[in-house]
Amino acid sequence: MALVITRATRAELDLCLHVRRRVFIEEQGVSESLDLDGFDGAAIHVLARRDGEPVGTLRLRRCGSRAKIERVAVLAPLRAEGIGRAMMDFVHRLARHEGLEALELHAQVPVIGFYIRLGYRAYGPVFLDANIEHRAMRLEL
Ligand SMILES: CC(C)(COP(=O)(O)OP(=O)(O)OC[C@H]1O[C@@H](n2cnc3c(N)ncnc32)[C@H](O)[C@@H]1OP(=O)(O)O)[C@@H](O)C(=O)NCCC(=O)NCCS
């Protein structure tokens, strides 16, 4: 099945938000007001489609020479098939092209291993965000 990863256009933002709704709001119980935090307009969004259907997303928010990766999500039935890694590889290429020096994220504790495989390093204490345990992670580009 064909997987296509792109930088989402403005018109495609709703497709990204649809994936986030399924994963964060419906599956994980995060409130809509926490997911829709007002930063989407200023972010770069990545969209993964399989056979044309939206299946994954993430967003990148630039802050000087570094950026934050947020809202990384793949629909539950399609996990462990390489979609998450493909989106992260895409955003790493984009970030290098933009001249960024480092990427930072707050990883949910159960998926820290996903980011470690991609080269990220965890630091600092575990903390609660949206009532979910997280840890800060960083990748030098
Ligand atoms: C985290 C998430 C995006 C990963 O997406 P995915 O498409 O399932 O991941 P992939 O199939 O591309 O996995 C890539 C690699 O990471 C590993 N991996 C995936 N999830 C993992 C986990 N929870 N713990 C450890 N390793 C993991 C895979 O085994 C694979 O390893 P390999 O390359 O050695 O075979 C997905 O599980 C998800 O959407 N989770 C719910 C939302 C969420 O928690 N998002 C993160 C917020 S910080």
Ligand as a Chemical Component Dictionary entry (heavy atoms), coordinates in Angstrom:
data_LIG
# 
_chem_comp.id                   LIG 
_chem_comp.type                 NON-POLYMER 
_chem_comp.pdbx_formal_charge   0 
_chem_comp.three_letter_code    LIG 
# 
loop_
_chem_comp_atom.comp_id 
_chem_comp_atom.atom_id 
_chem_comp_atom.alt_atom_id 
_chem_comp_atom.type_symbol 
_chem_comp_atom.charge 
_chem_comp_atom.model_Cartn_x 
_chem_comp_atom.model_Cartn_y 
_chem_comp_atom.model_Cartn_z 
_chem_comp_atom.pdbx_ordinal 
LIG C1  C1  C 0 4.536  6.740  18.797 1  
LIG C2  C2  C 0 3.923  6.397  17.461 2  
LIG C3  C3  C 0 3.772  7.692  16.653 3  
LIG C4  C4  C 0 4.872  5.453  16.710 4  
LIG O1  O1  O 0 4.382  5.271  15.397 5  
LIG P1  P1  P 0 4.509  3.848  14.634 6  
LIG O2  O2  O 0 4.097  4.074  13.230 7  
LIG O3  O3  O 0 3.804  2.802  15.393 8  
LIG O4  O4  O 0 6.087  3.576  14.746 9  
LIG P2  P2  P 0 7.011  2.794  13.690 10 
LIG O5  O5  O 0 6.274  1.572  13.236 11 
LIG O6  O6  O 0 7.490  3.727  12.623 12 
LIG O7  O7  O 0 8.225  2.372  14.619 13 
LIG C5  C5  C 0 9.579  2.739  14.348 14 
LIG C6  C6  C 0 10.482 2.007  15.312 15 
LIG O8  O8  O 0 10.159 2.392  16.659 16 
LIG C7  C7  C 0 9.784  1.248  17.418 17 
LIG N1  N1  N 0 8.694  1.623  18.297 18 
LIG C8  C8  C 0 7.446  2.020  17.949 19 
LIG N2  N2  N 0 6.718  2.286  19.052 20 
LIG C9  C9  C 0 7.524  2.019  20.105 21 
LIG C10 C10 C 0 7.353  2.085  21.514 22 
LIG N3  N3  N 0 6.199  2.464  22.056 23 
LIG N4  N4  N 0 8.406  1.757  22.305 24 
LIG C11 C11 C 0 9.580  1.364  21.773 25 
LIG N5  N5  N 0 9.807  1.293  20.430 26 
LIG C12 C12 C 0 8.778  1.613  19.623 27 
LIG C13 C13 C 0 9.347  0.219  16.380 28 
LIG O9  O9  O 0 9.485  -1.088 16.889 29 
LIG C14 C14 C 0 10.310 0.503  15.258 30 
LIG O10 O10 O 0 11.565 -0.078 15.565 31 
LIG P3  P3  P 0 12.501 -0.717 14.411 32 
LIG O11 O11 O 0 12.739 0.372  13.418 33 
LIG O12 O12 O 0 13.707 -1.132 15.150 34 
LIG O13 O13 O 0 11.692 -1.825 13.823 35 
LIG C15 C15 C 0 2.550  5.682  17.621 36 
LIG O14 O14 O 0 2.735  4.577  18.479 37 
LIG C16 C16 C 0 1.433  6.535  18.182 38 
LIG O15 O15 O 0 0.775  7.285  17.442 39 
LIG N6  N6  N 0 1.151  6.441  19.502 40 
LIG C17 C17 C 0 0.023  7.129  20.128 41 
LIG C18 C18 C 0 0.265  8.609  20.214 42 
LIG C19 C19 C 0 1.531  8.932  20.953 43 
LIG O16 O16 O 0 1.776  8.421  22.038 44 
LIG N7  N7  N 0 2.336  9.820  20.350 45 
LIG C20 C20 C 0 3.579  10.238 20.928 46 
LIG C21 C21 C 0 3.393  11.459 21.710 47 
LIG S1  S1  S 0 4.950  11.917 22.468 48 
# 
loop_
_chem_comp_bond.comp_id 
_chem_comp_bond.atom_id_1 
_chem_comp_bond.atom_id_2 
_chem_comp_bond.value_order 
_chem_comp_bond.pdbx_ordinal 
LIG C1  C2  SING 1  
LIG C2  C3  SING 2  
LIG C2  C4  SING 3  
LIG C2  C15 SING 4  
LIG C4  O1  SING 5  
LIG O1  P1  SING 6  
LIG P1  O2  DOUB 7  
LIG P1  O3  SING 8  
LIG P1  O4  SING 9  
LIG O4  P2  SING 10 
LIG P2  O5  DOUB 11 
LIG P2  O6  SING 12 
LIG P2  O7  SING 13 
LIG O7  C5  SING 14 
LIG C5  C6  SING 15 
LIG C6  O8  SING 16 
LIG C6  C14 SING 17 
LIG O8  C7  SING 18 
LIG C7  N1  SING 19 
LIG C7  C13 SING 20 
LIG N1  C8  SING 21 
LIG N1  C12 SING 22 
LIG C8  N2  DOUB 23 
LIG N2  C9  SING 24 
LIG C9  C10 SING 25 
LIG C9  C12 DOUB 26 
LIG C10 N3  SING 27 
LIG C10 N4  DOUB 28 
LIG N4  C11 SING 29 
LIG C11 N5  DOUB 30 
LIG N5  C12 SING 31 
LIG C13 O9  SING 32 
LIG C13 C14 SING 33 
LIG C14 O10 SING 34 
LIG O10 P3  SING 35 
LIG P3  O11 DOUB 36 
LIG P3  O12 SING 37 
LIG P3  O13 SING 38 
LIG C15 O14 SING 39 
LIG C15 C16 SING 40 
LIG C16 O15 DOUB 41 
LIG C16 N6  SING 42 
LIG N6  C17 SING 43 
LIG C17 C18 SING 44 
LIG C18 C19 SING 45 
LIG C19 O16 DOUB 46 
LIG C19 N7  SING 47 
LIG N7  C20 SING 48 
LIG C20 C21 SING 49 
LIG C21 S1  SING 50 
# 
